[in-house]
């Protein structure tokens, strides 16, 4: 997986604004996938269990779990965006920048 979006073949030949539009469209598509929201749901469950049942004994443990889930969420977002870049590029090539703005609302 490429974490540097500039090295993605889906973004080849596009200027900076067009790359941003394709990434934004991929993010728009990725938000509709349930797996993107899984780390947030897990964190809410941990926070609820910690506040009501004291599952994590100390504040430091809670902070570590929160930090780990944050890192997992960031990687998860990058993976989901990467999965939708090809489709976003095809839509961008068909509709252009204005069409993508119409879809994403930005």
Secondary structure, DSSP 8 states (H G I E B T S, - for coil): --SSGGG-GGGTT--HHHHHHHHHHHHHHHTTSGGGGHHHHHHHHHHHHHHHH--SSSHHHHHHHHHHHHHHHHHHHHHHHHHHHHHHHHHHHHHHHHHHHHHH--
